[in-house]
Amino acid sequence: MGLQIKSLFKSYGARENKVTVLNNIDLNVEQGEMCVLIGPSGSGKSTLLNIIGGIDVADSGEVSINGQKIENMNEKSLTTYRRKHLGYVFQMYNLIPNLNLKENIEVGSYLSKDPLEYEELVELLGLKEHQYKMPNQLSGGQQQRTAIGRAIIKNPSILLCDEPTGALDYKTSKAILNLLEEVNIKYNTTIIIVTHNEAIKNMADRIVTLKDGKILKNYKNNKKISARDLEW
Amino acid sequence: MFNPINKRVFRKIKHNIGKYIALFLFMTLFIGFISGFLVADKSMIHTYMESFHKYNVENGNFTYSQKINSKEKNIIEKENNIKIYNLFYKDVCVGKKQNRINKSNILRIYKDRKKVNKICMMSGEMPKNKNEVALDRMYATNNKFKVGDKIFLNKKEYKISGFVAFPDYSTLFKENSDMMFDANLFGVGIVNSEAYEEINSNEIYKYSYIYTYKNKTKTKNNLSNAIENEVIEKKTSDKIGENLVKHGNVQEYIPRYLNKAIKFAGDDMGKDGVMMEVILYMIIAIIAFIFAVTADNTVVSEAKVIGTLRALGYSKKEIISHYMLTPVIITIISAIVGNMFGYTVFEKVAASMYYGSYSLLKYTTTLNAVAFIKTTIITTMIVIIINYFMLNRKIYLAPIKFLRGDLSKHKNKKHAKLKHFSFITRFRIRILSQNAKSYIIMFVGICLANVFLFFGFVLSPLLENYQTSILDNMISKYQVYINMPEETKTPGVEKFMFTTLSNIPNDRIIQEDISIYGINKKSDYVNLTLDDDEIYISDGIAKKYQLKKGDTIQLKEKYTKKKYSFKIDGIYNYPVSQSIFMNKATFANKFKVDKTSFNGYFSNKKITDLNKQNVITVIDKNDLTKVTRQLKTSMGDLFYLVDAFAVVMFALVIYLLAKLSVERNSNIISMLKILGYSNSETKKLFLIASRIVVFISVFVSVPLTYYIVFAIYRPMIKKMMSGWMPFDVPIIVFVEMIVLGIITYFLTEAVVYKKVREIPMELALKNIE
């Protein structure tokens, strides 16, 4: 099952201003795979991620998660789809400023009928001693961990990460990638990471390179290394 | 499970505690006042309706010039299916000292009534001895009498044994034709039979009647029953009126539904309630819009959080509910606390306002579920609907737009280039267009506040102007009305013919008397030269009924269906009166009376040589200025209350919306400070935009308010009041409103400016991504 994408097209603008952002994308990501989408700015990575996440709409083509197609879904069904299947992590953490760390994670668990155990997750996130702090009392890394906690506590089948380390320093970035790897292994969560950082692809099961809206390369990574061994 | 994002609601309220406390207090006090008013109103109406049965209130009364004998009384009773009761009275002059009797201060003395219009004892006791009198409570209060005090009636000393309320004088109208009652100079009282016989004054032969057919008032006296009774009264009263004329000289016939002394207070109560409700909903709508603009601002500042929540699977409904929670909580708490105050504090305030205006019976508070629904459920619904409508328009945008922080609905929206303006002007124009929604609400709020301010400011000068108009336009110092022609030796008098007709009332126009004068062709008192068949109307009629030269006015006889039409040849400057003038020949022809007959005198000197029995009434300036006195007595404090409320509302609306504009732009303000702009330069950029809007709103809303209030005024006067009070607003009222508006603004601006100064430079740095 997992994620299947067939003949996906997406463009912005009209007539002479029309820009094709995604051009005939075909992609399969298996359940539990960690997939990294890399490519230069404007290659269409974030747009592809947003279409998978059901927050942007393709012009044509098919996207299905665990056999459930999203292209014909209305607004309400798309919300249910996101609620049921997806977790989202962004470059900026977008935590709710007047909720503490624990409450921010509860924002995610509220959406699931079968959420992960909070105590176990907060241990995994390494945030137990900070759980009653407000976001402005946390470092960037701690805030991103909280955002990941918020995304995965609802036990999504796919975790979508848009530049999750884009605003973090090297050390904190590695810690975050390490956390994503642990989540991937522990909960068998499919993770799709959009990044500029070429080094991150080395921790992925699948590497997809995009350029000008087309898939340049799509292959299984046979030389996968652990996040803690990544260097850049 | 409780939605965890809602946990932040109380933290948000705590963070903006000043703003929310201001809104809470404003809503609580306002809802409390309205709730108290509605509860008191309903309780008063209930007591009033109940009184018809409890005190056996008459279905009508009539006055003959002579006493009728029992045989005639029986015939009238049988002819009309009524039971007649004697309700004779004597009018006496009142003084606090024997040598200081005020001839304008009249007390109408009755014997105790056991069967009809029974007396309600308010305090003290009924008079037992012949030197005791029980006074109407309101008249006594207005004249500062206390139980146990001495009072002189026609120079004879009495002791006040108690205060009472007459169900047939809940409003102290001396005559039913009076434009307004005057509870300062007219009251009613009770003495025992012995004392009554000893009073040396003309006795007036008034008879009250009660229907004797099955459907009479002894059935339940609820509102629908009262309406049913009124319908019956209207149907039967014409017939009774026609029958009464056969048995003697009817001086007055007043079916209950036309009796202002009985009906005026009851009619007024219901109307005030409706007006209060409309004001409540309008103000709650303004507050709801302020909440909505606040929520809208929060949505803009939290766009990326909302985008993330939507991406995680939160539905639009959940997000909208979350942002609506704060206004709804504040409204519900305000409504509940307001209702608690309503039932405890404000009910008494509202009741005292009624007791200050009317001579009402003792009342008991009745729980009013409708008032609770109106002040709690409906107000909350207004807040929910307005906030939902405003938020839904915003939240309906795609999650991706929130994540990008792009909440514009029109992607290619063109912005004016404004290249011919200076930087400062361009900046302010951008601020104005960015905050257009807030400024529209500010304009509406200022208009509404100005309507209240106008009411508060205008009533006093309107009454003064009314009084001046009366005195300046008096035909003569004395108008003496007599039963039959009688000569006087008083020099300078002028005879006139007079009759009273009635307008043709409907649901929107109260029945009122129109005075018809037949005067000399060239009168010394009325500045008109009247040819035969020429008809002039007073401009009081012209303005009230929107009539002009060439129009026709149709009137009817008061107690019959006979109608008269008058084609208007001109309008006479007599602004406060409802009068029609014609020459004597035209009058005699129209009303089939002798050309040489007369029944009144215009005179600038007091006429003292007429037979007292022949004098019906003498109108002097005291009679004509009673409206002013009564309205000032009953509404004096209300003017200040309305003004205070208007100023608070004005300041609150400006403060909240100007503060919102600052909050919305706090990042930019912070950045400008980093760039080196001083606080006062920042103020010029941001607050001057609000200042411009406030000043324009004040200047535009003042004349607008005049037209809005005038649009309400004419129909209100038509429905509620006999006569016409000219709506001439002195220019000083407008100047006062503008000055007060501007002062209030500057005080508010000082508070908002403090907020601008408090914005730290770090804010802009923290928010850079």
HADDOCK unambig.tbl for C-alpha pairs under 7 A between the chains (distance, minus, plus):
assign (segid A and resid 55 and name CA) (segid B and resid 311 and name CA) 6.47 0.50 0.50
assign (segid A and resid 55 and name CA) (segid B and resid 398 and name CA) 6.97 0.50 0.50
assign (segid A and resid 55 and name CA) (segid B and resid 399 and name CA) 5.72 0.50 0.50
assign (segid A and resid 55 and name CA) (segid B and resid 400 and name CA) 5.66 0.50 0.50
assign (segid A and resid 56 and name CA) (segid B and resid 400 and name CA) 6.46 0.50 0.50
assign (segid A and resid 79 and name CA) (segid B and resid 313 and name CA) 5.08 0.50 0.50
assign (segid A and resid 79 and name CA) (segid B and resid 314 and name CA) 6.79 0.50 0.50
assign (segid A and resid 79 and name CA) (segid B and resid 315 and name CA) 6.00 0.50 0.50
assign (segid A and resid 80 and name CA) (segid B and resid 313 and name CA) 6.41 0.50 0.50
assign (segid A and resid 82 and name CA) (segid B and resid 311 and name CA) 6.64 0.50 0.50
assign (segid A and resid 82 and name CA) (segid B and resid 312 and name CA) 6.01 0.50 0.50
assign (segid A and resid 82 and name CA) (segid B and resid 313 and name CA) 4.74 0.50 0.50
assign (segid A and resid 83 and name CA) (segid B and resid 312 and name CA) 5.92 0.50 0.50
assign (segid A and resid 83 and name CA) (segid B and resid 313 and name CA) 3.82 0.50 0.50
assign (segid A and resid 83 and name CA) (segid B and resid 314 and name CA) 6.90 0.50 0.50
assign (segid A and resid 86 and name CA) (segid B and resid 312 and name CA) 6.66 0.50 0.50
assign (segid A and resid 87 and name CA) (segid B and resid 312 and name CA) 5.83 0.50 0.50
assign (segid A and resid 88 and name CA) (segid B and resid 311 and name CA) 6.61 0.50 0.50
assign (segid A and resid 88 and name CA) (segid B and resid 312 and name CA) 6.06 0.50 0.50
assign (segid A and resid 94 and name CA) (segid B and resid 304 and name CA) 6.14 0.50 0.50
assign (segid A and resid 94 and name CA) (segid B and resid 305 and name CA) 4.90 0.50 0.50
assign (segid A and resid 94 and name CA) (segid B and resid 308 and name CA) 6.75 0.50 0.50
assign (segid A and resid 95 and name CA) (segid B and resid 305 and name CA) 6.42 0.50 0.50
assign (segid A and resid 96 and name CA) (segid B and resid 305 and name CA) 6.43 0.50 0.50
assign (segid A and resid 98 and name CA) (segid B and resid 8 and name CA) 5.75 0.50 0.50
assign (segid A and resid 98 and name CA) (segid B and resid 11 and name CA) 6.78 0.50 0.50
assign (segid A and resid 99 and name CA) (segid B and resid 8 and name CA) 5.96 0.50 0.50
assign (segid A and resid 103 and name CA) (segid B and resid 4 and name CA) 6.42 0.50 0.50
assign (segid A and resid 106 and name CA) (segid B and resid 4 and name CA) 6.23 0.50 0.50
assign (segid A and resid 107 and name CA) (segid B and resid 4 and name CA) 5.41 0.50 0.50
assign (segid A and resid 107 and name CA) (segid B and resid 5 and name CA) 6.19 0.50 0.50
assign (segid A and resid 110 and name CA) (segid B and resid 3 and name CA) 6.59 0.50 0.50
assign (segid A and resid 151 and name CA) (segid B and resid 312 and name CA) 7.00 0.50 0.50
